[in-house]
Structures are given as structure tokens and as C-alpha cells.
Amino acid sequence: MGDTTDRQQFVCFLEPARDAMPEDPTPEEAAGVRAHFEYYTGLHEAGTLILAGRTLERPWVGVFVFEAASREAAQRVVDQDPAIIAGLFKARLQPYRVALARDQ
């Protein structure tokens, strides 16, 4: 990906707009989640995504840590998530700094 020293790190917390969605998604929600995963796969392949995952029980929370040039650029990454566009998730974005990681 090249030099990332000018890039900042951000964390985004995702919560389903419909609480039962992770356990019982509608066909439309399932399609939106697939598009969401494909979007994050693209961010990973581009070297933007640091990590992503979700809780496996309530409360449902997805977390992704990524790099962007600015807060505005980070917000665009979040806003372009197909599941955010479809209204499937609510998102909260915050500046973040990875302090320790297994592969550092």
C-alpha cells in the first residue's frame, strides 16, 4: 500500500437497525450483509482495513478499524458501506490508535 505515515486510524462501531436482524435476517437484510462483507473485503485487499469483526451474542456490535487520510475521508468510508446506505446498521465513528497487535 505504500507509506501510510500520513494516514490516521479510526474505529467504527456498527449496531443493527433491527435488533433481531443478526439472528433472523430478511432476504433483503441477508443480501445487504453480503454486500457489506464484500465492501469490507475490498477495503482489506486495498490495505485500508486493519481488522473487522462482530460479537456473536447480544448486544450485537460490529467493529472495524481502518486507516484514512482524515476524519472526513473516514466518514466517507463508513457512508459508502452498502449496509449503511440500506439502513441496516447504525454507525459510530471515532479516531483510534492501535497500541498493540499480535502481528506487530
GUNU-612091 format. One record per residue (C-alpha): residue number from 1; x, y, z; residue in one letter. Coordinates in Angstrom, 1 decimal, decimal comma, padded with zeros to 4 digits, always signed. Layout:
REM residues N
+-----+--------+--------+--------+------+
!  nr !      u !      v !      w ! rest !
+-----+--------+--------+--------+------+
! NUM !      X !      Y !      Z !    A !
...
+-----+--------+--------+--------+------+
//
This chain:
REM residues 104
+-----+--------+--------+--------+------+
!  nr !      u !      v !      w ! rest !
+-----+--------+--------+--------+------+
!   1 ! +000,0 ! +000,0 ! +000,0 !    M !
!   2 ! +003,0 ! +002,3 ! +000,3 !    G !
!   3 ! +003,8 ! +004,9 ! +003,0 !    D !
!   4 ! +000,9 ! +005,2 ! +005,5 !    T !
!   5 ! +002,6 ! +007,6 ! +008,0 !    T !
!   6 ! +000,2 ! +010,4 ! +007,0 !    D !
!   7 ! -002,9 ! +008,3 ! +007,5 !    R !
!   8 ! -004,9 ! +008,2 ! +010,7 !    Q !
!   9 ! -006,6 ! +005,3 ! +012,3 !    Q !
!  10 ! -010,3 ! +005,1 ! +013,1 !    F !
!  11 ! -012,7 ! +002,7 ! +014,7 !    V !
!  12 ! -016,3 ! +002,3 ! +013,7 !    C !
!  13 ! -018,9 ! +000,5 ! +015,8 !    F !
!  14 ! -021,9 ! -000,9 ! +014,0 !    L !
!  15 ! -025,2 ! -001,9 ! +015,5 !    E !
!  16 ! -028,1 ! -003,4 ! +013,6 !    P !
!  17 ! -031,0 ! -001,1 ! +013,0 !    A !
!  18 ! -033,3 ! -004,0 ! +013,7 !    R !
!  19 ! -032,2 ! -005,9 ! +016,8 !    D !
!  20 ! -033,4 ! -009,4 ! +015,6 !    A !
!  21 ! -031,6 ! -009,0 ! +012,2 !    M !
!  22 ! -028,4 ! -010,9 ! +013,1 !    P !
!  23 ! -030,4 ! -014,0 ! +014,2 !    E !
!  24 ! -033,3 ! -013,8 ! +011,7 !    D !
!  25 ! -032,4 ! -011,6 ! +008,7 !    P !
!  26 ! -034,9 ! -011,0 ! +006,0 !    T !
!  27 ! -033,8 ! -011,9 ! +002,5 !    P !
!  28 ! -033,1 ! -008,2 ! +001,8 !    E !
!  29 ! -031,1 ! -007,9 ! +005,0 !    E !
!  30 ! -029,1 ! -011,0 ! +004,2 !    A !
!  31 ! -028,3 ! -009,5 ! +000,7 !    A !
!  32 ! -027,3 ! -006,3 ! +002,3 !    G !
!  33 ! -025,0 ! -008,0 ! +004,8 !    V !
!  34 ! -023,3 ! -009,9 ! +001,9 !    R !
!  35 ! -022,7 ! -006,6 ! +000,1 !    A !
!  36 ! -021,4 ! -005,2 ! +003,4 !    H !
!  37 ! -018,9 ! -008,1 ! +003,7 !    F !
!  38 ! -017,8 ! -007,7 ! +000,1 !    E !
!  39 ! -017,2 ! -004,0 ! +000,7 !    Y !
!  40 ! -015,0 ! -004,7 ! +003,7 !    Y !
!  41 ! -013,2 ! -007,4 ! +001,7 !    T !
!  42 ! -012,3 ! -004,7 ! -000,8 !    G !
!  43 ! -011,1 ! -002,4 ! +001,9 !    L !
!  44 ! -008,9 ! -005,3 ! +003,3 !    H !
!  45 ! -007,5 ! -006,0 ! -000,2 !    E !
!  46 ! -006,7 ! -002,3 ! -000,7 !    A !
!  47 ! -004,8 ! -002,3 ! +002,6 !    G !
!  48 ! -007,2 ! +000,2 ! +004,3 !    T !
!  49 ! -008,8 ! -002,2 ! +006,7 !    L !
!  50 ! -006,8 ! -003,2 ! +009,8 !    I !
!  51 ! -009,4 ! -005,5 ! +011,4 !    L !
!  52 ! -013,1 ! -006,2 ! +011,3 !    A !
!  53 ! -015,4 ! -008,5 ! +013,3 !    G !
!  54 ! -018,6 ! -008,7 ! +015,4 !    R !
!  55 ! -019,9 ! -010,0 ! +018,6 !    T !
!  56 ! -021,5 ! -013,5 ! +018,5 !    L !
!  57 ! -024,2 ! -012,7 ! +021,1 !    E !
!  58 ! -026,2 ! -009,8 ! +022,3 !    R !
!  59 ! -025,6 ! -006,9 ! +022,4 !    P !
!  60 ! -024,8 ! -007,1 ! +018,7 !    W !
!  61 ! -021,8 ! -004,9 ! +017,8 !    V !
!  62 ! -019,6 ! -004,9 ! +014,7 !    G !
!  63 ! -016,2 ! -003,3 ! +014,9 !    V !
!  64 ! -013,8 ! -002,3 ! +012,2 !    F !
!  65 ! -010,5 ! -000,5 ! +012,5 !    V !
!  66 ! -009,2 ! +001,2 ! +009,4 !    F !
!  67 ! -007,0 ! +003,9 ! +008,1 !    E !
!  68 ! -007,9 ! +007,1 ! +006,3 !    A !
!  69 ! -006,3 ! +010,4 ! +005,4 !    A !
!  70 ! -008,7 ! +012,5 ! +007,5 !    S !
!  71 ! -011,9 ! +012,2 ! +009,6 !    R !
!  72 ! -013,9 ! +013,3 ! +006,6 !    E !
!  73 ! -012,3 ! +010,6 ! +004,5 !    A !
!  74 ! -013,1 ! +008,1 ! +007,2 !    A !
!  75 ! -016,7 ! +009,2 ! +007,3 !    Q !
!  76 ! -016,9 ! +008,6 ! +003,6 !    R !
!  77 ! -015,6 ! +005,1 ! +004,0 !    V !
!  78 ! -018,4 ! +004,5 ! +006,6 !    V !
!  79 ! -021,0 ! +006,2 ! +004,5 !    D !
!  80 ! -020,2 ! +004,1 ! +001,4 !    Q !
!  81 ! -020,9 ! +000,8 ! +003,2 !    D !
!  82 ! -023,8 ! -000,8 ! +001,3 !    P !
!  83 ! -025,4 ! -001,8 ! +004,6 !    A !
!  84 ! -025,2 ! +001,7 ! +005,9 !    I !
!  85 ! -026,7 ! +003,0 ! +002,7 !    I !
!  86 ! -029,5 ! +000,4 ! +003,0 !    A !
!  87 ! -030,2 ! +001,5 ! +006,7 !    G !
!  88 ! -029,3 ! -002,0 ! +008,1 !    L !
!  89 ! -026,7 ! -000,6 ! +010,5 !    F !
!  90 ! -026,2 ! +002,4 ! +012,7 !    K !
!  91 ! -022,6 ! +003,6 ! +012,8 !    A !
!  92 ! -020,5 ! +005,5 ! +015,3 !    R !
!  93 ! -017,0 ! +006,6 ! +014,1 !    L !
!  94 ! -014,2 ! +007,7 ! +016,4 !    Q !
!  95 ! -010,4 ! +008,4 ! +016,0 !    P !
!  96 ! -008,4 ! +005,4 ! +017,2 !    Y !
!  97 ! -004,9 ! +004,2 ! +017,6 !    R !
!  98 ! -003,8 ! +000,6 ! +017,7 !    V !
!  99 ! -001,4 ! +000,2 ! +020,6 !    A !
! 100 ! -000,6 ! -003,5 ! +020,4 !    L !
! 101 ! -001,4 ! -006,1 ! +017,8 !    A !
! 102 ! -000,4 ! -009,7 ! +017,6 !    R !
! 103 ! +001,4 ! -009,3 ! +014,3 !    D !
! 104 ! +003,3 ! -006,1 ! +015,1 !    Q !
+-----+--------+--------+--------+------+
//
